[in-house]
Amino acid sequence: MTAITIRLPNSVHLKVKELAELDDISVNQFIASAVAEKMASVMTLDFLKTEARRGQRSDFDRYLGLVPDAPAAPGDEAI
């Protein structure tokens, strides 16, 4: 495990401390979890952008054309 030092504004530190206490975890665990969540978000966005670049409009149109022209099932109606 690696140790790092970060500088936080006092107000942020106090709120992190308060939220960590509410979850009954340490400030370190709270921050590690927050960093992991941000990493997952960025990595997911990168993955989706990469997949979108690989997509072809013709494939989309072909598959969309396979969808039957039928009324929406009960509960799936547009609002």
PyMOL Python script that loads the backbone (N, CA, C, O; Angstrom):
from pymol import cmd

cmd.read_pdbstr("""\
ATOM      1  N   MET A   1       0.847  -1.176   0.000  1.00  0.00           N
ATOM      2  CA  MET A   1       0.000   0.000   0.000  1.00  0.00           C
ATOM      3  C   MET A   1       0.893   1.239   0.000  1.00  0.00           C
ATOM      4  O   MET A   1       1.961   1.253   0.611  1.00  0.00           O
ATOM      5  N   THR A   2       0.437   2.268  -0.691  1.00  0.00           N
ATOM      6  CA  THR A   2       1.187   3.507  -0.793  1.00  0.00           C
ATOM      7  C   THR A   2       0.539   4.579   0.077  1.00  0.00           C
ATOM      8  O   THR A   2      -0.686   4.684   0.146  1.00  0.00           O
ATOM      9  N   ALA A   3       1.363   5.357   0.728  1.00  0.00           N
ATOM     10  CA  ALA A   3       0.878   6.477   1.524  1.00  0.00           C
ATOM     11  C   ALA A   3       1.091   7.760   0.732  1.00  0.00           C
ATOM     12  O   ALA A   3       2.154   7.968   0.148  1.00  0.00           O
ATOM     13  N   ILE A   4       0.067   8.624   0.714  1.00  0.00           N
ATOM     14  CA  ILE A   4       0.209   9.922   0.067  1.00  0.00           C
ATOM     15  C   ILE A   4      -0.278  11.000   1.017  1.00  0.00           C
ATOM     16  O   ILE A   4      -1.052  10.741   1.938  1.00  0.00           O
ATOM     17  N   THR A   5       0.183  12.190   0.777  1.00  0.00           N
ATOM     18  CA  THR A   5      -0.269  13.340   1.554  1.00  0.00           C
ATOM     19  C   THR A   5      -1.070  14.225   0.624  1.00  0.00           C
ATOM     20  O   THR A   5      -0.621  14.561  -0.472  1.00  0.00           O
ATOM     21  N   ILE A   6      -2.259  14.602   1.065  1.00  0.00           N
ATOM     22  CA  ILE A   6      -3.071  15.514   0.258  1.00  0.00           C
ATOM     23  C   ILE A   6      -3.457  16.714   1.109  1.00  0.00           C
ATOM     24  O   ILE A   6      -3.594  16.619   2.328  1.00  0.00           O
ATOM     25  N   ARG A   7      -3.625  17.824   0.445  1.00  0.00           N
ATOM     26  CA  ARG A   7      -4.058  19.036   1.136  1.00  0.00           C
ATOM     27  C   ARG A   7      -5.519  19.278   0.783  1.00  0.00           C
ATOM     28  O   ARG A   7      -5.889  19.347  -0.389  1.00  0.00           O
ATOM     29  N   LEU A   8      -6.330  19.404   1.807  1.00  0.00           N
ATOM     30  CA  LEU A   8      -7.755  19.665   1.627  1.00  0.00           C
ATOM     31  C   LEU A   8      -8.122  20.959   2.337  1.00  0.00           C
ATOM     32  O   LEU A   8      -7.572  21.265   3.395  1.00  0.00           O
ATOM     33  N   PRO A   9      -9.032  21.707   1.774  1.00  0.00           N
ATOM     34  CA  PRO A   9      -9.547  22.857   2.534  1.00  0.00           C
ATOM     35  C   PRO A   9     -10.188  22.341   3.827  1.00  0.00           C
ATOM     36  O   PRO A   9     -10.737  21.240   3.865  1.00  0.00           O
ATOM     37  N   ASN A  10     -10.109  23.138   4.861  1.00  0.00           N
ATOM     38  CA  ASN A  10     -10.651  22.716   6.156  1.00  0.00           C
ATOM     39  C   ASN A  10     -12.111  22.281   6.059  1.00  0.00           C
ATOM     40  O   ASN A  10     -12.516  21.299   6.682  1.00  0.00           O
ATOM     41  N   SER A  11     -12.891  23.010   5.280  1.00  0.00           N
ATOM     42  CA  SER A  11     -14.315  22.683   5.179  1.00  0.00           C
ATOM     43  C   SER A  11     -14.519  21.307   4.543  1.00  0.00           C
ATOM     44  O   SER A  11     -15.410  20.561   4.950  1.00  0.00           O
ATOM     45  N   VAL A  12     -13.698  20.972   3.547  1.00  0.00           N
ATOM     46  CA  VAL A  12     -13.801  19.660   2.900  1.00  0.00           C
ATOM     47  C   VAL A  12     -13.378  18.572   3.881  1.00  0.00           C
ATOM     48  O   VAL A  12     -14.036  17.538   3.990  1.00  0.00           O
ATOM     49  N   HIS A  13     -12.287  18.805   4.587  1.00  0.00           N
ATOM     50  CA  HIS A  13     -11.806  17.817   5.549  1.00  0.00           C
ATOM     51  C   HIS A  13     -12.850  17.544   6.626  1.00  0.00           C
ATOM     52  O   HIS A  13     -13.087  16.394   6.996  1.00  0.00           O
ATOM     53  N   LEU A  14     -13.466  18.597   7.120  1.00  0.00           N
ATOM     54  CA  LEU A  14     -14.482  18.417   8.162  1.00  0.00           C
ATOM     55  C   LEU A  14     -15.677  17.623   7.636  1.00  0.00           C
ATOM     56  O   LEU A  14     -16.217  16.773   8.344  1.00  0.00           O
ATOM     57  N   LYS A  15     -16.091  17.896   6.400  1.00  0.00           N
ATOM     58  CA  LYS A  15     -17.237  17.180   5.827  1.00  0.00           C
ATOM     59  C   LYS A  15     -16.875  15.723   5.570  1.00  0.00           C
ATOM     60  O   LYS A  15     -17.693  14.836   5.813  1.00  0.00           O
ATOM     61  N   VAL A  16     -15.664  15.459   5.084  1.00  0.00           N
ATOM     62  CA  VAL A  16     -15.217  14.081   4.859  1.00  0.00           C
ATOM     63  C   VAL A  16     -15.202  13.321   6.182  1.00  0.00           C
ATOM     64  O   VAL A  16     -15.659  12.181   6.267  1.00  0.00           O
ATOM     65  N   LYS A  17     -14.679  13.962   7.191  1.00  0.00           N
ATOM     66  CA  LYS A  17     -14.612  13.340   8.520  1.00  0.00           C
ATOM     67  C   LYS A  17     -16.019  13.013   9.025  1.00  0.00           C
ATOM     68  O   LYS A  17     -16.258  11.932   9.563  1.00  0.00           O
ATOM     69  N   GLU A  18     -16.943  13.956   8.847  1.00  0.00           N
ATOM     70  CA  GLU A  18     -18.336  13.761   9.281  1.00  0.00           C
ATOM     71  C   GLU A  18     -18.987  12.599   8.512  1.00  0.00           C
ATOM     72  O   GLU A  18     -19.643  11.746   9.112  1.00  0.00           O
ATOM     73  N   LEU A  19     -18.806  12.571   7.205  1.00  0.00           N
ATOM     74  CA  LEU A  19     -19.405  11.515   6.388  1.00  0.00           C
ATOM     75  C   LEU A  19     -18.789  10.148   6.686  1.00  0.00           C
ATOM     76  O   LEU A  19     -19.492   9.138   6.700  1.00  0.00           O
ATOM     77  N   ALA A  20     -17.493  10.117   6.921  1.00  0.00           N
ATOM     78  CA  ALA A  20     -16.830   8.858   7.268  1.00  0.00           C
ATOM     79  C   ALA A  20     -17.368   8.318   8.591  1.00  0.00           C
ATOM     80  O   ALA A  20     -17.598   7.117   8.734  1.00  0.00           O
ATOM     81  N   GLU A  21     -17.564   9.206   9.544  1.00  0.00           N
ATOM     82  CA  GLU A  21     -18.107   8.781  10.838  1.00  0.00           C
ATOM     83  C   GLU A  21     -19.519   8.223  10.682  1.00  0.00           C
ATOM     84  O   GLU A  21     -19.880   7.248  11.341  1.00  0.00           O
ATOM     85  N   LEU A  22     -20.317   8.837   9.811  1.00  0.00           N
ATOM     86  CA  LEU A  22     -21.683   8.345   9.576  1.00  0.00           C
ATOM     87  C   LEU A  22     -21.677   6.927   9.005  1.00  0.00           C
ATOM     88  O   LEU A  22     -22.567   6.128   9.297  1.00  0.00           O
ATOM     89  N   ASP A  23     -20.666   6.626   8.191  1.00  0.00           N
ATOM     90  CA  ASP A  23     -20.542   5.287   7.595  1.00  0.00           C
ATOM     91  C   ASP A  23     -19.720   4.345   8.471  1.00  0.00           C
ATOM     92  O   ASP A  23     -19.507   3.183   8.124  1.00  0.00           O
ATOM     93  N   ASP A  24     -19.264   4.859   9.603  1.00  0.00           N
ATOM     94  CA  ASP A  24     -18.447   4.066  10.530  1.00  0.00           C
ATOM     95  C   ASP A  24     -17.179   3.522   9.849  1.00  0.00           C
ATOM     96  O   ASP A  24     -16.806   2.361  10.017  1.00  0.00           O
ATOM     97  N   ILE A  25     -16.538   4.407   9.077  1.00  0.00           N
ATOM     98  CA  ILE A  25     -15.273   4.065   8.434  1.00  0.00           C
ATOM     99  C   ILE A  25     -14.277   5.179   8.700  1.00  0.00           C
ATOM    100  O   ILE A  25     -14.645   6.265   9.149  1.00  0.00           O
ATOM    101  N   SER A  26     -13.010   4.897   8.418  1.00  0.00           N
ATOM    102  CA  SER A  26     -11.980   5.914   8.622  1.00  0.00           C
ATOM    103  C   SER A  26     -11.986   6.915   7.468  1.00  0.00           C
ATOM    104  O   SER A  26     -12.528   6.645   6.397  1.00  0.00           O
ATOM    105  N   VAL A  27     -11.381   8.060   7.704  1.00  0.00           N
ATOM    106  CA  VAL A  27     -11.222   9.058   6.654  1.00  0.00           C
ATOM    107  C   VAL A  27     -10.436   8.450   5.498  1.00  0.00           C
ATOM    108  O   VAL A  27     -10.767   8.691   4.337  1.00  0.00           O
ATOM    109  N   ASN A  28      -9.404   7.669   5.793  1.00  0.00           N
ATOM    110  CA  ASN A  28      -8.613   7.023   4.740  1.00  0.00           C
ATOM    111  C   ASN A  28      -9.493   6.108   3.884  1.00  0.00           C
ATOM    112  O   ASN A  28      -9.400   6.129   2.657  1.00  0.00           O
ATOM    113  N   GLN A  29     -10.338   5.315   4.521  1.00  0.00           N
ATOM    114  CA  GLN A  29     -11.230   4.430   3.766  1.00  0.00           C
ATOM    115  C   GLN A  29     -12.201   5.236   2.911  1.00  0.00           C
ATOM    116  O   GLN A  29     -12.477   4.871   1.768  1.00  0.00           O
ATOM    117  N   PHE A  30     -12.715   6.322   3.460  1.00  0.00           N
ATOM    118  CA  PHE A  30     -13.645   7.170   2.726  1.00  0.00           C
ATOM    119  C   PHE A  30     -12.976   7.735   1.473  1.00  0.00           C
ATOM    120  O   PHE A  30     -13.546   7.684   0.383  1.00  0.00           O
ATOM    121  N   ILE A  31     -11.778   8.267   1.632  1.00  0.00           N
ATOM    122  CA  ILE A  31     -11.068   8.859   0.502  1.00  0.00           C
ATOM    123  C   ILE A  31     -10.671   7.790  -0.507  1.00  0.00           C
ATOM    124  O   ILE A  31     -10.778   8.021  -1.712  1.00  0.00           O
ATOM    125  N   ALA A  32     -10.216   6.626  -0.049  1.00  0.00           N
ATOM    126  CA  ALA A  32      -9.861   5.538  -0.972  1.00  0.00           C
ATOM    127  C   ALA A  32     -11.077   5.105  -1.777  1.00  0.00           C
ATOM    128  O   ALA A  32     -10.967   4.829  -2.971  1.00  0.00           O
ATOM    129  N   SER A  33     -12.229   5.044  -1.131  1.00  0.00           N
ATOM    130  CA  SER A  33     -13.458   4.672  -1.817  1.00  0.00           C
ATOM    131  C   SER A  33     -13.849   5.734  -2.844  1.00  0.00           C
ATOM    132  O   SER A  33     -14.260   5.401  -3.956  1.00  0.00           O
ATOM    133  N   ALA A  34     -13.723   6.994  -2.479  1.00  0.00           N
ATOM    134  CA  ALA A  34     -14.055   8.088  -3.396  1.00  0.00           C
ATOM    135  C   ALA A  34     -13.147   8.063  -4.622  1.00  0.00           C
ATOM    136  O   ALA A  34     -13.609   8.273  -5.744  1.00  0.00           O
ATOM    137  N   VAL A  35     -11.873   7.810  -4.411  1.00  0.00           N
ATOM    138  CA  VAL A  35     -10.923   7.738  -5.528  1.00  0.00           C
ATOM    139  C   VAL A  35     -11.270   6.546  -6.426  1.00  0.00           C
ATOM    140  O   VAL A  35     -11.242   6.668  -7.650  1.00  0.00           O
ATOM    141  N   ALA A  36     -11.594   5.408  -5.832  1.00  0.00           N
ATOM    142  CA  ALA A  36     -11.956   4.225  -6.614  1.00  0.00           C
ATOM    143  C   ALA A  36     -13.218   4.479  -7.437  1.00  0.00           C
ATOM    144  O   ALA A  36     -13.296   4.061  -8.591  1.00  0.00           O
ATOM    145  N   GLU A  37     -14.199   5.156  -6.859  1.00  0.00           N
ATOM    146  CA  GLU A  37     -15.423   5.483  -7.592  1.00  0.00           C
ATOM    147  C   GLU A  37     -15.127   6.400  -8.770  1.00  0.00           C
ATOM    148  O   GLU A  37     -15.666   6.202  -9.859  1.00  0.00           O
ATOM    149  N   LYS A  38     -14.286   7.390  -8.565  1.00  0.00           N
ATOM    150  CA  LYS A  38     -13.927   8.313  -9.652  1.00  0.00           C
ATOM    151  C   LYS A  38     -13.173   7.571 -10.752  1.00  0.00           C
ATOM    152  O   LYS A  38     -13.419   7.796 -11.937  1.00  0.00           O
ATOM    153  N   MET A  39     -12.256   6.687 -10.362  1.00  0.00           N
ATOM    154  CA  MET A  39     -11.525   5.884 -11.343  1.00  0.00           C
ATOM    155  C   MET A  39     -12.493   5.059 -12.181  1.00  0.00           C
ATOM    156  O   MET A  39     -12.378   5.027 -13.406  1.00  0.00           O
ATOM    157  N   ALA A  40     -13.433   4.400 -11.541  1.00  0.00           N
ATOM    158  CA  ALA A  40     -14.404   3.568 -12.250  1.00  0.00           C
ATOM    159  C   ALA A  40     -15.207   4.405 -13.226  1.00  0.00           C
ATOM    160  O   ALA A  40     -15.473   3.969 -14.346  1.00  0.00           O
ATOM    161  N   SER A  41     -15.593   5.599 -12.817  1.00  0.00           N
ATOM    162  CA  SER A  41     -16.365   6.493 -13.670  1.00  0.00           C
ATOM    163  C   SER A  41     -15.568   6.899 -14.911  1.00  0.00           C
ATOM    164  O   SER A  41     -16.078   6.832 -16.029  1.00  0.00           O
ATOM    165  N   VAL A  42     -14.337   7.313 -14.713  1.00  0.00           N
ATOM    166  CA  VAL A  42     -13.485   7.738 -15.831  1.00  0.00           C
ATOM    167  C   VAL A  42     -13.196   6.562 -16.764  1.00  0.00           C
ATOM    168  O   VAL A  42     -13.249   6.706 -17.986  1.00  0.00           O
ATOM    169  N   MET A  43     -12.895   5.412 -16.191  1.00  0.00           N
ATOM    170  CA  MET A  43     -12.584   4.240 -17.013  1.00  0.00           C
ATOM    171  C   MET A  43     -13.808   3.778 -17.806  1.00  0.00           C
ATOM    172  O   MET A  43     -13.679   3.358 -18.956  1.00  0.00           O
ATOM    173  N   THR A  44     -14.983   3.853 -17.203  1.00  0.00           N
ATOM    174  CA  THR A  44     -16.209   3.473 -17.910  1.00  0.00           C
ATOM    175  C   THR A  44     -16.472   4.424 -19.069  1.00  0.00           C
ATOM    176  O   THR A  44     -16.820   3.987 -20.166  1.00  0.00           O
ATOM    177  N   LEU A  45     -16.308   5.714 -18.833  1.00  0.00           N
ATOM    178  CA  LEU A  45     -16.512   6.692 -19.893  1.00  0.00           C
ATOM    179  C   LEU A  45     -15.525   6.461 -21.035  1.00  0.00           C
ATOM    180  O   LEU A  45     -15.908   6.523 -22.203  1.00  0.00           O
ATOM    181  N   ASP A  46     -14.264   6.196 -20.710  1.00  0.00           N
ATOM    182  CA  ASP A  46     -13.257   5.906 -21.742  1.00  0.00           C
ATOM    183  C   ASP A  46     -13.647   4.668 -22.542  1.00  0.00           C
ATOM    184  O   ASP A  46     -13.526   4.657 -23.767  1.00  0.00           O
ATOM    185  N   PHE A  47     -14.115   3.623 -21.854  1.00  0.00           N
ATOM    186  CA  PHE A  47     -14.533   2.396 -22.530  1.00  0.00           C
ATOM    187  C   PHE A  47     -15.686   2.673 -23.485  1.00  0.00           C
ATOM    188  O   PHE A  47     -15.667   2.234 -24.635  1.00  0.00           O
ATOM    189  N   LEU A  48     -16.694   3.405 -23.003  1.00  0.00           N
ATOM    190  CA  LEU A  48     -17.859   3.690 -23.830  1.00  0.00           C
ATOM    191  C   LEU A  48     -17.495   4.548 -25.045  1.00  0.00           C
ATOM    192  O   LEU A  48     -18.030   4.336 -26.133  1.00  0.00           O
ATOM    193  N   LYS A  49     -16.596   5.504 -24.868  1.00  0.00           N
ATOM    194  CA  LYS A  49     -16.154   6.324 -26.001  1.00  0.00           C
ATOM    195  C   LYS A  49     -15.433   5.474 -27.034  1.00  0.00           C
ATOM    196  O   LYS A  49     -15.641   5.641 -28.236  1.00  0.00           O
ATOM    197  N   THR A  50     -14.585   4.562 -26.568  1.00  0.00           N
ATOM    198  CA  THR A  50     -13.862   3.672 -27.471  1.00  0.00           C
ATOM    199  C   THR A  50     -14.830   2.789 -28.238  1.00  0.00           C
ATOM    200  O   THR A  50     -14.704   2.632 -29.452  1.00  0.00           O
ATOM    201  N   GLU A  51     -15.794   2.213 -27.536  1.00  0.00           N
ATOM    202  CA  GLU A  51     -16.786   1.360 -28.193  1.00  0.00           C
ATOM    203  C   GLU A  51     -17.621   2.164 -29.186  1.00  0.00           C
ATOM    204  O   GLU A  51     -17.947   1.665 -30.263  1.00  0.00           O
ATOM    205  N   ALA A  52     -17.967   3.388 -28.841  1.00  0.00           N
ATOM    206  CA  ALA A  52     -18.773   4.223 -29.737  1.00  0.00           C
ATOM    207  C   ALA A  52     -18.013   4.520 -31.029  1.00  0.00           C
ATOM    208  O   ALA A  52     -18.608   4.538 -32.107  1.00  0.00           O
ATOM    209  N   ARG A  53     -16.715   4.751 -30.927  1.00  0.00           N
ATOM    210  CA  ARG A  53     -15.906   5.007 -32.126  1.00  0.00           C
ATOM    211  C   ARG A  53     -15.868   3.792 -33.048  1.00  0.00           C
ATOM    212  O   ARG A  53     -15.735   3.935 -34.263  1.00  0.00           O
ATOM    213  N   ARG A  54     -15.983   2.598 -32.469  1.00  0.00           N
ATOM    214  CA  ARG A  54     -15.947   1.369 -33.263  1.00  0.00           C
ATOM    215  C   ARG A  54     -17.281   1.082 -33.941  1.00  0.00           C
ATOM    216  O   ARG A  54     -17.349   0.286 -34.877  1.00  0.00           O
ATOM    217  N   GLY A  55     -18.335   1.728 -33.469  1.00  0.00           N
ATOM    218  CA  GLY A  55     -19.670   1.461 -33.993  1.00  0.00           C
ATOM    219  C   GLY A  55     -19.847   1.959 -35.415  1.00  0.00           C
ATOM    220  O   GLY A  55     -19.152   2.873 -35.861  1.00  0.00           O
ATOM    221  N   GLN A  56     -20.779   1.350 -36.115  1.00  0.00           N
ATOM    222  CA  GLN A  56     -21.082   1.732 -37.487  1.00  0.00           C
ATOM    223  C   GLN A  56     -22.570   2.053 -37.576  1.00  0.00           C
ATOM    224  O   GLN A  56     -23.405   1.287 -37.094  1.00  0.00           O
ATOM    225  N   ARG A  57     -22.889   3.159 -38.178  1.00  0.00           N
ATOM    226  CA  ARG A  57     -24.290   3.569 -38.306  1.00  0.00           C
ATOM    227  C   ARG A  57     -25.099   2.518 -39.067  1.00  0.00           C
ATOM    228  O   ARG A  57     -26.264   2.277 -38.752  1.00  0.00           O
ATOM    229  N   SER A  58     -24.482   1.902 -40.060  1.00  0.00           N
ATOM    230  CA  SER A  58     -25.202   0.891 -40.850  1.00  0.00           C
ATOM    231  C   SER A  58     -25.606  -0.307 -39.978  1.00  0.00           C
ATOM    232  O   SER A  58     -26.689  -0.866 -40.157  1.00  0.00           O
ATOM    233  N   ASP A  59     -24.744  -0.699 -39.043  1.00  0.00           N
ATOM    234  CA  ASP A  59     -25.095  -1.789 -38.121  1.00  0.00           C
ATOM    235  C   ASP A  59     -26.262  -1.383 -37.233  1.00  0.00           C
ATOM    236  O   ASP A  59     -27.185  -2.167 -37.014  1.00  0.00           O
ATOM    237  N   PHE A  60     -26.220  -0.159 -36.725  1.00  0.00           N
ATOM    238  CA  PHE A  60     -27.301   0.343 -35.879  1.00  0.00           C
ATOM    239  C   PHE A  60     -28.625   0.319 -36.644  1.00  0.00           C
ATOM    240  O   PHE A  60     -29.639  -0.166 -36.142  1.00  0.00           O
ATOM    241  N   ASP A  61     -28.595   0.851 -37.869  1.00  0.00           N
ATOM    242  CA  ASP A  61     -29.822   0.889 -38.675  1.00  0.00           C
ATOM    243  C   ASP A  61     -30.341  -0.516 -38.973  1.00  0.00           C
ATOM    244  O   ASP A  61     -31.550  -0.748 -38.966  1.00  0.00           O
ATOM    245  N   ARG A  62     -29.424  -1.455 -39.236  1.00  0.00           N
ATOM    246  CA  ARG A  62     -29.835  -2.833 -39.529  1.00  0.00           C
ATOM    247  C   ARG A  62     -30.545  -3.452 -38.332  1.00  0.00           C
ATOM    248  O   ARG A  62     -31.614  -4.045 -38.479  1.00  0.00           O
ATOM    249  N   TYR A  63     -29.950  -3.315 -37.142  1.00  0.00           N
ATOM    250  CA  TYR A  63     -30.557  -3.905 -35.945  1.00  0.00           C
ATOM    251  C   TYR A  63     -31.842  -3.182 -35.549  1.00  0.00           C
ATOM    252  O   TYR A  63     -32.793  -3.808 -35.081  1.00  0.00           O
ATOM    253  N   LEU A  64     -31.866  -1.876 -35.736  1.00  0.00           N
ATOM    254  CA  LEU A  64     -33.081  -1.137 -35.427  1.00  0.00           C
ATOM    255  C   LEU A  64     -34.208  -1.574 -36.359  1.00  0.00           C
ATOM    256  O   LEU A  64     -35.371  -1.608 -35.958  1.00  0.00           O
ATOM    257  N   GLY A  65     -33.866  -1.907 -37.596  1.00  0.00           N
ATOM    258  CA  GLY A  65     -34.852  -2.388 -38.546  1.00  0.00           C
ATOM    259  C   GLY A  65     -35.451  -3.734 -38.169  1.00  0.00           C
ATOM    260  O   GLY A  65     -36.515  -4.095 -38.671  1.00  0.00           O
ATOM    261  N   LEU A  66     -34.789  -4.480 -37.297  1.00  0.00           N
ATOM    262  CA  LEU A  66     -35.293  -5.777 -36.854  1.00  0.00           C
ATOM    263  C   LEU A  66     -36.331  -5.660 -35.736  1.00  0.00           C
ATOM    264  O   LEU A  66     -37.006  -6.633 -35.400  1.00  0.00           O
ATOM    265  N   VAL A  67     -36.449  -4.470 -35.170  1.00  0.00           N
ATOM    266  CA  VAL A  67     -37.405  -4.259 -34.084  1.00  0.00           C
ATOM    267  C   VAL A  67     -38.805  -4.212 -34.676  1.00  0.00           C
ATOM    268  O   VAL A  67     -39.063  -3.426 -35.588  1.00  0.00           O
ATOM    269  N   PRO A  68     -39.721  -5.048 -34.169  1.00  0.00           N
ATOM    270  CA  PRO A  68     -41.074  -5.061 -34.736  1.00  0.00           C
ATOM    271  C   PRO A  68     -41.806  -3.740 -34.500  1.00  0.00           C
ATOM    272  O   PRO A  68     -41.627  -3.088 -33.471  1.00  0.00           O
ATOM    273  N   ASP A  69     -42.617  -3.368 -35.457  1.00  0.00           N
ATOM    274  CA  ASP A  69     -43.431  -2.161 -35.344  1.00  0.00           C
ATOM    275  C   ASP A  69     -44.709  -2.535 -34.596  1.00  0.00           C
ATOM    276  O   ASP A  69     -45.716  -2.889 -35.209  1.00  0.00           O
ATOM    277  N   ALA A  70     -44.659  -2.453 -33.286  1.00  0.00           N
ATOM    278  CA  ALA A  70     -45.776  -2.867 -32.439  1.00  0.00           C
ATOM    279  C   ALA A  70     -45.974  -1.828 -31.349  1.00  0.00           C
ATOM    280  O   ALA A  70     -45.043  -1.100 -31.004  1.00  0.00           O
ATOM    281  N   PRO A  71     -47.182  -1.755 -30.807  1.00  0.00           N
ATOM    282  CA  PRO A  71     -47.396  -0.802 -29.715  1.00  0.00           C
ATOM    283  C   PRO A  71     -46.574  -1.211 -28.492  1.00  0.00           C
ATOM    284  O   PRO A  71     -46.215  -2.376 -28.320  1.00  0.00           O
ATOM    285  N   ALA A  72     -46.295  -0.235 -27.666  1.00  0.00           N
ATOM    286  CA  ALA A  72     -45.529  -0.481 -26.452  1.00  0.00           C
ATOM    287  C   ALA A  72     -46.297  -1.406 -25.530  1.00  0.00           C
ATOM    288  O   ALA A  72     -47.524  -1.353 -25.450  1.00  0.00           O
ATOM    289  N   ALA A  73     -45.547  -2.262 -24.828  1.00  0.00           N
ATOM    290  CA  ALA A  73     -46.157  -3.153 -23.846  1.00  0.00           C
ATOM    291  C   ALA A  73     -46.688  -2.317 -22.676  1.00  0.00           C
ATOM    292  O   ALA A  73     -46.144  -1.254 -22.379  1.00  0.00           O
ATOM    293  N   PRO A  74     -47.737  -2.787 -22.021  1.00  0.00           N
ATOM    294  CA  PRO A  74     -48.259  -2.040 -20.865  1.00  0.00           C
ATOM    295  C   PRO A  74     -47.148  -1.740 -19.860  1.00  0.00           C
ATOM    296  O   PRO A  74     -46.398  -2.631 -19.461  1.00  0.00           O
ATOM    297  N   GLY A  75     -47.056  -0.489 -19.463  1.00  0.00           N
ATOM    298  CA  GLY A  75     -46.020  -0.063 -18.526  1.00  0.00           C
ATOM    299  C   GLY A  75     -44.814   0.546 -19.225  1.00  0.00           C
ATOM    300  O   GLY A  75     -43.996   1.203 -18.582  1.00  0.00           O
ATOM    301  N   ASP A  76     -44.690   0.332 -20.556  1.00  0.00           N
ATOM    302  CA  ASP A  76     -43.563   0.866 -21.318  1.00  0.00           C
ATOM    303  C   ASP A  76     -43.959   2.057 -22.180  1.00  0.00           C
ATOM    304  O   ASP A  76     -43.168   2.510 -23.007  1.00  0.00           O
ATOM    305  N   GLU A  77     -45.154   2.562 -22.002  1.00  0.00           N
ATOM    306  CA  GLU A  77     -45.605   3.678 -22.811  1.00  0.00           C
ATOM    307  C   GLU A  77     -44.755   4.919 -22.547  1.00  0.00           C
ATOM    308  O   GLU A  77     -44.224   5.109 -21.453  1.00  0.00           O
ATOM    309  N   ALA A  78     -44.643   5.747 -23.565  1.00  0.00           N
ATOM    310  CA  ALA A  78     -43.915   7.014 -23.405  1.00  0.00           C
ATOM    311  C   ALA A  78     -44.711   7.933 -22.500  1.00  0.00           C
ATOM    312  O   ALA A  78     -45.941   7.905 -22.484  1.00  0.00           O
ATOM    313  N   ILE A  79     -44.012   8.719 -21.774  1.00  0.00           N
ATOM    314  CA  ILE A  79     -44.677   9.664 -20.856  1.00  0.00           C
ATOM    315  C   ILE A  79     -44.863  10.995 -21.543  1.00  0.00           C
ATOM    316  O   ILE A  79     -45.402  11.928 -20.947  1.00  0.00           O
TER     317      ILE A  79
END
""", "prot")
cmd.dss("prot")
cmd.show_as("cartoon", "prot")
cmd.util.cbc("prot")
cmd.orient("prot")
